[in-house]
Amino acid sequence: MVKSASNANTAATQPSAEGNPKSQQPTTGKWNILPFHKIKNLLLRINNIHPLLLVLLAYIAAITLNVITLLIYQELKMDTSNILKPNKEWLKKSLWATSFLSIILSPWFETIVFQHVIKKLLNMFNIMHWSFYIFISSALFGMAHGLDRAFFLAFNIGLMLGAVYQIRDRPQGNPFYYTWLLHSLNNGIAVGVTVYNL
């Protein structure tokens, strides 16, 4: 009897498995192992901001990423003079046609291919995680613009295009329109800078 009583006292003084904080930690899914959930929380926070402000913030983020990329290229002594050379040649031949193609038509077509269609295809195969969609659409967008130094610059833009499409992808969110608007804004400013430096 004395032994059993001491065992009961010992069990009472020891913390139970239910009261152990480690045992109460939520189980992490396979995506929560990586910091994707933190990025997702950030996306959810900006989900309700005005869509035009979202486009502006995405553009600023894309430009910031590209400035960092160019600084890395410069640090590695990589030549970036030929990245915009084709655009300059096209603008010299036909300013208005190239501007229309770059600012209106090309963003419209590329939004269909690299954001809208890819999103639908991934949904068809039940691959719906937002991070996978943004990465795949950005990688394909970058490869379509070149496999050299231009890839990472286009990849950065693709990240923001994919993020805007993902954030606005809800009923009456008009994801295609605002993604196209961001793409047109980026290309329009790039054309303006190129024309200024002709």
N, C-alpha and C positions, 0 to 999 in steps of 0.2 A: 504493500500500500504506500509506503514512504517513497519507494522508487518511482511508482507511477505518478505520485503527486509531484515529485521533482521534475519529471518529464513534462507534466502539464504546465508547470511554472516556466520551464525553459521554452516551451512552445509559445507561451503567452508573451514572453519578453522578446522573442525573435520576430522581425518584420515578416509578414506573410507575403507570398508571391503577388497577391493582389495589391498590396500596399507598396510594393517595390516600384519606384518610378521607372526603372528600366523596363519592367514588364508591361508598363502602361503605354510605352511609346508606340505610336501607330506604325503599322507595317508600311514600308515604303515599296511602292510599285517599281517596275523596272525603269520607268522614265524618271522617277524621283531620285534615283541614284545620282543622276547628273543634275546640274543646276537649272534644268529646263523649267521646273515648277516655279522657280523664282522669276524667270523671264516671263512665264505665263501670267504670274500675278501682276507683273508690270503691264503686260498687254491688257489685262482685264481692267486695270486702273485707268488706262487711257482710252478704254472702250467707249466711254460716254462723252468724250470731248468733241467739240465741233469738227466735222469731217474736213473742213478746209484748214483748220489748225493742225489736224492730223497730217494732212498732206504737206504742210509747211514744215512741221517738225521732222517728218520722214525725209524731206529733201535736205534739211540741215544736217541730219544724221548721215545721210548718204555722202554729202560733200565732205563732212568731217572724216568719214572713213577713207574717202579717196585721197584727201590731203595727207592723212597718215600713211596710206599706201605709197603715195608719190615720195614722201619723205624717206620711207624705207628704201624705195628704188634709188633715190639719190644717195643715201648712205651706202648702199651696195654698189654705187657707181654704175647703175644700169641706165642705158640710153632710153629715154622716153620721147624723143623728138618725133618719132614716126607714128605715134599713137593716133594723133589727129591729122596726119598728113592726107589720108584719103578724103576726109571731110573738107579740107581746104581745097583740094583739087576739084571736088564736085561743086563746091560753092562758087568757085571761079568760073566754071562752065555755065552753070545755071543757078542763080541765087534763089529765085522764087520756087522753082520746081524742087530743088534740094531742100529748101526750108519747109515746103508743104509735106514732102516725104518724111523729113526728120521729125517734124513737130506734130503732125496730124496722123498721117497714114501709118507710118512705122510703129508708133506707140499703140495705135488701135490694134494692128495686126499682132504685135508681140504680146499685148495684154491677153488677147484671145489664146494664143499658143502657150505662153509660158506661165500664165497665172490661171486663166479660166479653165482651159482644157486639162491641164495637169491636175488641177483641183478635182475636176469631175472624174478623171481616170483613177486617181487615188481613192476617191470615195467609192467607185465601182468595185475596187478590190479590197474595200474595208480597211484601207490604210489611211486613217483619219487624223493621226497625230499632227498637230500644227507645226512642230519643229521639223519633222521629216518633210512636210510639204514645202516649207519655206526654203529648206536646204536644197531639195531637189530642183525646185523652180529656179533658184538662184544659180545653181551649178549649170543647169542647161542654158539659162540666159547668158551666163558668162562664156560658156563654150561657143555659143552662137555668135559671140562678138570677137572671138579669137582665142587661141590657145597659148598666146604669148603673154606679154606684159599687160595687154588690155583685158585679159581674163579677170584678174582680181578687181580691176576698176569696175567692170561690168557686173561682177559678182556682188560687189558692195551695193550697187544700185538695185540689183535683183533682190537682195535681202530686204530692202525697204519696200520694194514693190510687192513682194510676197507678204510682208508684214501688214501692209495697208489692206491688201485683199483679204487676208485672214481676219483682221480686226473688223472689217466692214461686212464680212460674209455672214449676214443675218437677214431676216425678212425686212425689206425696204431699206437695207443698208447700202445698196448700190455699189457693191465692191468693184465691179468692172469700171464704172464711171470714175471713181476716185483714184483707182490705180492708173487708169489711162491719163487722168489729169496730172498725177505726179510724174508720170513718164514724159508727158508733153512739156511740163514745166522744166524738167531736167534737160531734155533735148533742146528746148527753146533757148534756155540760158546758154547752153553749150554752143548753139549756132550763133547766138548774138556775140559771144566772146570770140568765136572763130572769125566772124565777119569783121569785128573790130580790129583783129590782129592781122588781117589780110594785107 
